[in-house]
Every structure is written in structure tokens, then in C-alpha cells.
Amino acid sequence: MRRRESGSMLLIIVFFMVVGGALAAGVLAATRSQSQTSALDVQGVRAYWAARSALEWAAYQVSDPDNTQGLGASQLPACFASPKALALPGDLGAFTVSVSCARQPAVGSHEEQQNRIVGYVLTATASSGGAAAPDRIERQVQTTVIRCKNPVAGSAPD
């Protein structure tokens, strides 16, 4: 009498299904992680450009855009009220943007021969997401703008 083995192929099939499922789950998790990382990278770049836009706005504000400081003026402009919240358009509107200004010296100016010199330290921060959120994005940029005025010359530009 011959005895037949039965059921061994079923065990092999179940084994390969479990191994294949585990591999598929690993690949899916890696793909999802890569997708989230790419999305956060894109948001990081947008946050950087939102902060740079705010910095450009701030530099324009300390450059006397309304021409209140004529050629013969003896004082350089003060900082704008800080911190200042800005609303940006389009995709950058999703970010909370603030900009601050610190004038050096705070009052008056540095005198060098006939020139009056003032520095403005401008800092812009753009962020999105909650403080403890895993998708929190924040970028901060800073620059210094130096202004010089020669009130004695009277007709020379800044």
C-alpha cells in the first residue's frame, strides 16, 4: 500500500504568502515615509520663501518708502512697530509670518565725519503647524540693512 503525503504544498503556499505580505508592508511603509518627507521638504522651501518675502518687505520699510526723510533731513527713520504680522498671498498664505526690526543705535545715529549711520537688524519668521505637531515647519532668516545720510551735503543722495 502506498501512502500519499498531503498538505505540505499548502504550508509552503501559506509561508510564501506571509513572507510576501511582510515585504509588501515594508515597501509600503518606506514609500509612505518617503512621500511625507518630500512633502515636508516642499513646505520647508515655501516657509523659507515666505520668510524671505517678509524680509524684503521689512528692508523696504526701513528704506523710507514714503520719502519722509528728505535730502536735508538730519535723522534716519525709526523701525516699524515690531513684531509685525504679515499676510502673504497664494500658497504662502498658509504660513504665519512675522517680522521684527531692531535699530542700532536705538536712538540717534553713529556719527562718522559728516555722515550719520544707522543699522537695522531685520528678522523674519514663517511657520505652519502646531508647536508640537509632527508636521511643524518653521524657517527664520535675518539680515542687516545699513543706512547712511549726509545732512550737511544737502543735495547728495543717501
C-alpha positions as CSV (number, residue, x, y, z in Angstrom):
1,M,0.0,0.0,0.0
2,R,1.2,3.4,-0.9
3,R,0.8,6.2,1.4
4,R,0.4,9.7,-0.1
5,E,1.6,12.8,1.7
6,S,-0.9,15.6,1.6
7,G,-0.9,19.2,2.9
8,S,2.8,20.0,2.5
9,M,2.2,22.3,-0.5
10,L,-0.4,24.2,1.5
11,L,2.2,25.0,4.2
12,I,4.6,26.3,1.6
13,I,2.0,28.5,0.0
14,V,1.0,29.9,3.3
15,F,4.7,30.6,4.2
16,F,5.3,32.5,0.9
17,M,2.0,34.5,1.4
18,V,3.1,35.6,4.9
19,V,6.6,36.5,3.7
20,G,5.3,38.3,0.6
21,G,2.8,40.2,2.7
22,A,5.5,41.3,5.1
23,L,7.7,42.5,2.3
24,A,4.8,44.4,0.7
25,A,4.0,46.1,4.1
26,G,7.7,47.1,4.4
27,V,7.8,48.6,0.9
28,L,4.5,50.4,1.6
29,A,5.8,51.9,4.8
30,A,9.0,53.1,3.2
31,T,7.1,54.6,0.3
32,R,4.7,56.4,2.7
33,S,7.7,57.8,4.8
34,Q,9.4,59.0,1.6
35,S,6.3,60.8,0.5
36,Q,5.8,62.5,3.8
37,T,9.5,63.6,3.8
38,S,9.2,65.0,0.3
39,A,6.0,66.9,1.3
40,L,7.8,68.4,4.4
41,D,10.8,69.4,2.2
42,V,8.5,71.3,-0.1
43,Q,6.8,73.0,2.8
44,G,10.2,73.9,4.2
45,V,11.1,75.6,1.0
46,R,7.8,77.5,0.9
47,A,8.4,78.6,4.5
48,Y,11.9,79.9,3.6
49,W,10.5,82.0,0.7
50,A,7.7,83.3,2.9
51,A,10.3,84.5,5.4
52,R,12.4,86.0,2.6
53,S,9.3,87.8,1.3
54,A,8.8,89.3,4.8
55,L,12.4,90.3,5.0
56,E,12.1,92.1,1.6
57,W,9.1,94.0,2.9
58,A,11.0,95.0,6.1
59,A,14.0,96.2,4.2
60,Y,11.7,98.3,2.0
61,Q,10.1,99.8,5.2
62,V,13.4,101.0,6.7
63,S,14.5,102.5,3.3
64,D,12.0,105.3,3.8
65,P,9.4,104.3,1.1
66,D,7.2,107.4,1.7
67,N,10.2,109.7,1.3
68,T,9.6,111.3,4.7
69,Q,13.4,111.8,5.1
70,G,14.3,114.4,2.6
71,L,17.9,115.1,1.5
72,G,18.4,117.7,4.2
73,A,16.9,115.6,7.0
74,S,19.2,115.1,10.0
75,Q,17.6,111.9,11.3
76,L,17.3,108.4,9.8
77,P,13.9,106.5,10.1
78,A,12.9,104.6,13.1
79,C,11.9,100.9,12.9
80,F,8.4,99.9,12.2
81,A,6.3,98.5,15.1
82,S,7.7,95.1,15.9
83,P,6.9,92.3,15.7
84,K,4.7,92.8,12.6
85,A,2.4,90.0,11.3
86,L,2.1,89.8,7.6
87,A,-0.4,88.1,5.4
88,L,1.0,86.6,2.2
89,P,-0.9,85.6,-0.9
90,G,-1.3,82.3,-2.6
91,D,0.5,79.2,-1.3
92,L,2.5,81.3,1.1
93,G,-0.8,82.4,2.8
94,A,-0.8,79.1,4.7
95,F,2.1,80.4,6.8
96,T,2.1,82.6,9.9
97,V,4.7,85.2,9.1
98,S,6.1,87.8,11.5
99,V,9.0,90.3,11.0
100,S,10.8,92.3,13.6
101,C,13.2,95.2,13.5
102,A,15.9,96.3,15.9
103,R,17.6,99.7,15.2
104,Q,21.3,100.1,16.1
105,P,21.7,102.6,17.8
106,A,18.1,102.7,19.1
107,V,18.1,106.5,19.2
108,G,20.2,108.9,17.2
109,S,22.9,107.6,14.9
110,H,26.5,106.8,14.7
111,E,28.5,109.8,13.6
112,E,31.4,109.3,11.2
113,Q,32.8,112.6,9.9
114,Q,29.7,114.3,8.4
115,N,27.8,111.0,7.9
116,R,25.1,109.6,10.1
117,I,24.9,105.8,10.1
118,V,22.2,103.5,11.4
119,G,21.9,99.8,11.2
120,Y,18.6,97.8,11.2
121,V,18.7,94.1,12.2
122,L,15.7,92.5,10.4
123,T,14.4,89.1,11.4
124,A,11.6,87.3,9.6
125,T,9.9,84.0,10.8
126,A,7.5,81.9,8.8
127,S,5.8,78.9,10.4
128,S,2.9,76.4,9.9
129,G,1.5,73.7,12.1
130,G,1.2,73.5,15.9
131,A,4.1,73.8,18.2
132,A,4.3,70.1,19.0
133,A,2.8,68.8,15.7
134,P,4.9,66.3,13.7
135,D,4.4,68.4,10.5
136,R,5.6,71.6,12.1
137,I,7.6,73.8,9.7
138,E,9.4,77.0,10.7
139,R,12.1,79.0,8.9
140,Q,13.8,82.1,10.1
141,V,16.0,84.5,8.2
142,Q,17.9,87.6,9.3
143,T,19.7,90.4,7.6
144,T,21.2,93.8,8.5
145,V,20.5,96.9,6.5
146,I,22.8,99.9,6.9
147,R,21.6,103.4,6.0
148,C,23.9,106.4,5.7
149,K,22.9,110.1,5.5
150,N,25.0,113.2,5.0
151,P,22.7,116.0,6.1
152,V,25.4,118.6,5.5
153,A,25.7,117.9,1.8
154,G,22.0,118.6,1.4
155,S,21.9,117.7,-2.3
156,A,23.7,114.4,-2.3
157,P,21.6,111.3,-2.3
158,D,21.8,108.7,0.6
